[in-house]
Amino acid sequence: MTTPFHDRRSFLIAAGMAGAGALMRPVPARAAGLAPTQTMRGGSNNYRPDAPMVDRLGRGFFVRGKVLRAGDGAALQNVRIQIWAATTLGGEREPRNHGSVLTGPGGRFELEMEQIVPNFGQPHAHLAYDDGQFRTVFLRPVMPSASDTSVSADFVLAPA
């Protein structure tokens, strides 16, 4: 009798297929409206309270998203979002890789920075909302490929 070989790739493929099956199941309607975003495990790694407001952190890579209010889905303008990542300038602790931006019309934000590089095997960014009016949320979107030139993450914030 042989034991099947399971590697990370076969595990991820099986998990993805299971997740796709779950997406096809009916989902009950939410009477309360748009549900808030849940904090992601590992999202707060190397977080810096009050990271400075910046216009950009380099060139060529874009972190984008939008911020909405839970319940009614209203776009939130002038909300501070902190962004940091390991880039060609250095790791997540590198001060040149940390900055904050404000949302604009439609609750949208964008930050141009240096190319994100894999950290612990995965290219990813970190984003945070933590200004107190709403519940704190940390996100850690993982990019499909280290050659991607953008990543997106949206926030749906619930009152604090």
QUILIN-V453348 format. One record per run of one state. SS is the DSSP state (@ for helix, = for strand, . for the rest). FROM is the first residue (numbers start at 1). TO is the last residue. If there is no record, write none. Layout:
((SS & FROM & TO) (SS & FROM & TO))
This chain:
((. & 1 & 7) (@ & 8 & 23) (. & 24 & 33) (= & 34 & 34) (. & 35 & 52) (= & 53 & 53) (. & 54 & 56) (= & 57 & 57) (. & 58 & 60) (= & 61 & 69) (. & 70 & 70) (= & 71 & 71) (. & 72 & 74) (= & 75 & 75) (. & 76 & 79) (= & 80 & 85) (. & 86 & 86) (= & 87 & 87) (. & 88 & 89) (= & 90 & 90) (. & 91 & 94) (@ & 95 & 97) (= & 98 & 102) (. & 103 & 104) (@ & 105 & 107) (= & 108 & 113) (. & 114 & 115) (= & 116 & 116) (. & 117 & 117) (= & 118 & 119) (. & 120 & 121) (= & 122 & 129) (. & 130 & 133) (= & 134 & 134) (. & 135 & 136) (= & 137 & 139) (. & 140 & 141) (= & 142 & 142) (. & 143 & 149) (= & 150 & 152) (. & 153 & 154) (= & 155 & 157) (. & 158 & 158) (= & 159 & 159) (. & 160 & 160))
